[in-house]
Amino acid sequence: MSKQHHRPSTPVGARRRGALTAAAVLALSVPLAAYSATTAQAQAVTAFSPGSATSLGHEQWTTKTVAPGVQVSTVTIKNPGVAPFWTVTLEQPVTSTVTGSPANAEVAAQSWAQTTAAQLQAHGFQARVEAVQWPHYADTPHGLMGYRVRVGQFPTQAAAGTELTAVKAAGFTALTEWTGYDVQTPADVENIHVAVINPRAFAGKVEATHDGNVAQRLTTSSVAAQLGSLVGVNGGFFITSNSDGVQGTQSGLGVYDGELESLSSGSRGALVIKDGGKHFEVANLSSTASVRAGSAVSQIQGINRVPGLLRDCGRPNAVPTTHPVQDITCTEADDLVLFTPEFATALPTGAGAQVVLDGAGTVVSVGVRGGSVPAGGTVLQGIGTAGTWLTAHAVVGHRLSVDESVTDAANGHHLRLCANDSIVSAAPVLIHDGRIAIDAAAEGVVKPQDLSYNFQWANARQPRTMAGTDAKGDLLLVTVDGRQTAGSEGFTLYEEAEFMRSLGAVQALNLDGGGSTAMAVDGQLVNNPSDATGERPVGDTVQVLP
């Protein structure tokens, strides 16, 4: 999910801190089952935020039955008394402890905020200092996060941009922001789509798919149309730049048709789809793989990715960190990667060794890296000491055996993968056993010691895609639009969790979002993606098939 700051021109209005956002306005609303198909209703709903005043929102639901056991509801939530505005936000230049590179932090210590505000005042700018609180993540500090400094209240981005130019000319680092993305201000508009799949009534199939080639990017709606899908949403995190690997390949755990096609980046949230959609589970999963030649064993650290490049990190020996970190590419000098037939593009080239195996695991060739994966076969590529191991132990005509495992981090159980099972992985888990439980730091989407890292990604409103299950075992697939020129701010991570819980979710996780967020119904895109170029081609998707 990339960072963008787009929003319509809106009159200056009042701001109110601590109010519950539109996400949680649904907490006291009528359950989805109470809405008849193709019937639209509007009502005013009051909800309460812990430690804050009452927030008033208006919901308008439209629900239809797409197939027996599959319902899709669209809701627009409006807070007519809320009027966000454009402002200029100051940033503190820092060095990122995650990347070691220069970065900017919009939330910092009080001393920096006070000093910066005083300097701005001396230059004739009307600066204000705002306290920012930590969201209620399970593994980060609570209470005060820090302070930010802002200048002005503007009805348009252009007006804020004029002030930004002056602020920068005075020697400050800053950007324009829409305060509707702040959790302190209730969202004025949210456009949400909710699909509910009842596996007891639905006779079709639910699956995660990369549509036959893990090394490609396709839009969610095009895959849905090709497969004749009833409902489709985008899936997990994936590579978007050639500098980070092969575009379209997953940067986390991916299982399709029971086959492990991508290894996990640490222990992160995943949606497990069992028996073609008869059972669903949300869990923190990790994965391992190894190759054996006689008594000699070497660990495989990647499946279907470029050796040496680990998007989102989270693997042993990764540099600069073995911890998962969102949208950061780590490196590994000694790396062994397995390629499957689903990698339907040219294999990576470069230094190291390559071993081609047939369908029985017998070594067909040992040589330089390149070419393609043979039909029904696999390929191993190694660099550094992993390449040396391959050269020493792979003998043409002899067999290499590969062992793979996917493990539930909560209980250590190994998942038994069958032909109709699939998994999409993202981060973080939002709800566990009916309670909001966001391990934002453990899953690498925030770093409490470094406020320059992913503040906007996690703590500001963005387009989001969510998946979860309720107490009955129904699957919930949800999208919320964001960064919209016609409204809809999106959710923060915590607002996602609040909203999913309001729908009755007992387990839920955040899937890929931002410009990737998309839902298709009957093969047609129904939400409004945020990218200026339209619906974004993604890696994998979740499809509900008749």
Salt bridges, closest charged atoms under 4 A:
GLU106 OE2 - ARG148 NH1 3.40
GLU130 OE2 - ARG15 NH1 3.28
GLU130 OE2 - ARG128 NE 3.06
GLU130 OE1 - ARG148 NE 3.16
GLU130 OE1 - ARG150 NH1 3.28
GLU177 OE1 - ARG150 NH2 2.90
ASP182 OD2 - ARG15 NH2 3.40
ASP182 OD2 - ARG148 NH2 3.47
ASP182 OD2 - ARG150 NH1 2.50
ASP188 OD1 - ARG7 NH2 2.95
GLU207 OE1 - LYS205 NZ 3.32
ASP244 OD2 - ARG311 NH1 3.60
ASP275 OD2 - HIS279 NE2 3.97
ASP312 OD2 - ARG268 NH1 3.58
ASP335 OD2 - ARG305 NH1 2.70
ASP421 OD2 - LYS274 NZ 2.88
ASP433 OD2 - HIS432 NE2 3.19
ASP470 OD2 - LYS472 NZ 3.21
ASP474 OD1 - ARG200 NH2 2.78
ASP474 OD2 - LYS472 NZ 3.90
GLU489 OE2 - ARG7 NH2 2.94
GLU495 OE2 - ARG461 NH2 2.95
GLU496 OE1 - ARG464 NE 3.93
ASP531 OD2 - ARG536 NE 2.91
